[in-house]
């Protein structure tokens, strides 16, 4: 009985020792886990950032804007006499020379007025001849008792009146002769007929007395397309490039791969307060007539730029109450916020006029919660992301990483 009791005690003691050892092992293991989790949590609390170096600006500035093509000259042609279109000779797209006949108008009313005016002129001339002869005869009797001086003066004055009536009738005939010329509609200059808004038999109003005839009738539109004008609205940021000698190229969808050279002509020299753009006029030679008035084109401006001005991606900027800033990673891997002055927007990048240097390590795409003086951990750049700013100089090398780790503040040094 005593032997059994001793054996039982021994087994029980071994079990107790095993439980104590297992419990101690679990406690130690859990403490190690807690230590690892605490260390990992401290490391995870440090933001991971990628950095870039500022690049020097491009030697040229490129800008592409939509533009509209218009004719060098374009004239709507109206009727100067009322009547019916007798015949038209030029249709849409016809090439015409200055003075070419476009259409003729039948004007029976005008023709009758012209004949009446010529008849009135003959009557006035006959009356003038009679008055002149009569005045001459009365003048011969002047100083005799046959006529008084008053009667002589009356006859002389009547001759002058008749002469004035002849002049008036002559001018009336000349006016109708001029209107007769307007029965033939002619091209005002060499170009292309871009519209024909009439047909045979149409009644047209003259462009003179609109209160009597109503709205004037447009018959044709002629455009000179040997040279063309291109109008484009240029943003205020790029107004400084608008000067003679500016290199401009045009492209359009109907001629893929073809480039048309354009020249700067002038600008409005005033900005639209709604769009902050300035209307700019360019010219392009069009001897081949490939471009048509009304064409939509893409206008590509190529202008010199200052290559000494640094540029960074737009996503590297931080806008806060202090103004526009960038986050710069210092040698101790702590962030310092630098106020910067922006220059021109270059599309995906922006010019920085002051606030950074070429050797600064700038946080790319910083988070909104990044604070001045905050510890960060630098990681390698993502391949293919901002390739223009991530070349061999910008991607962190292994050697540089080792150097940064030596100088970096350890996670245990971060204040809780």
Secondary structure, DSSP 8 states (H G I E B T S, - for coil): -HHHHHHHHHHHHHHHHHHHHHHHHHHHHHHHHHHHHHHHHHHHTSEEE-EE--EE--SEEEEEEEEEEEEEEEEEEE-SS-EEEEEE---TT-EE-TT-EEEEEE-HHHHHHHHHHHHHHHHHHHHHHHHHHHHHHHHHTTTSSSS-HHHHHHHHHHHHHHHHHHHHHHHHHHHHHHHHHTTEEE-SSSEEEEEE---TT-EE--SS-HHHH-S--EEEEEEEEEEEEEEEEEEGGGGGG-STT-EEEEE-TTSTT--EEEEEEEE-SS--TTT-EEEEEEEEE-TT--S-TT-EEEEEEEEE--TTSEEEEGGG-EEETTEEEEEEE-TTSBEEEEE-EEEEE-SSEEEEEES--TT--EETT--TT--TT-BEEE----TTSSGGG-STTTS--HHHHHHHHHHS--GGGS--
